[in-house]
Amino acid sequence: MRALPRTAFALLLTLPLLASQATADMLAIFTEGAPKDRFTLLNTGPCAITEASVLIDISTARGKLIFDVTDQGAGVQVFQPFEIVTGADALAGLPEVLDGQSALRLNIVSLAAGAEIAFTIDVDDTLGQRETTVSGSEIDGATLALTRGADSLTAGFSQDARATLLFSGCTS
């Protein structure tokens, strides 16, 4: 029987560690609705996302998008305030969203694997022909950013109105 070279032996020892390293991933979905639009943040990874801050920035989208939360100000026609649908228990608190604002931050205490945070709000396109309706192509380029400690990741929303963040290592 031949002995394994040292490098092959070292690789064999590290493979189980690499295979067991868990990832925590987040999928964000924007759904155009009438009268409320919806953002869903889903933890698609196998471990909880803890002590993290998520920023949804629609100012970088193809359309000139804003949050329309009052009947006064920059919004068009129908308005809808920020309203949490599910996942409030995963948050440190609810954000204050001002009319005409183009970004909002959610501070996550702990979002379990498979769990979601969803909220409704009105998003208007102040450039488009149909200002009260935002299509997937208009939200294309908006960003989703997650910060946890010193680490920060950013992903852009695509034309299918989705953004995915992939990050490794569970902190629980």
Phi, psi and omega in degrees: 000132181273143177280147177285141173299155182303318182295321178294320179296316179296321178296317178299324179289328184272341181303313179299325179294318179294319181292330184268356180290115185277153175242150173242122184238153179230132175247127176249134181232129173257129179237117177289133179216167176232121007266358184248137171269159184226137170247132176237128176248116185244127174279103182267002180271174183273001181224165182292148170262118186238152175044058183231158176239130180245129178245125172255117183242109182266000180290340182267002181288164178299319176280165175267083189270145175218160171272127180251098188246357177220166178279358177252156170097211194282344184289171183243126174053248186289139177237158175214124178288164174299129178218122179285134180260314180208151176094012180302326181292344179275351186256151176287337180175176180262143181284154171267121181246124180265151179299131180089353179294152181237010177211149173216148184242134174244128178260113184269127173277305177200122177243109185296157175303132180083352182275164180222156170243128179226142176215156176248153182190163175262127176248125179246148174256111184278000176257328193288169175292322180248083189299332183274352181244130179244118179270171179302322182290333180284331179272351177307127180099344172299158185239152173240123180234137178237129177239131178221108184065231180271355183268139179219137178231147178225141175224148178265147172288139179263183181295342176272013175064035179230149173224140181233129174252132177241122177217149186256158175092121175268141182253003183278000000 
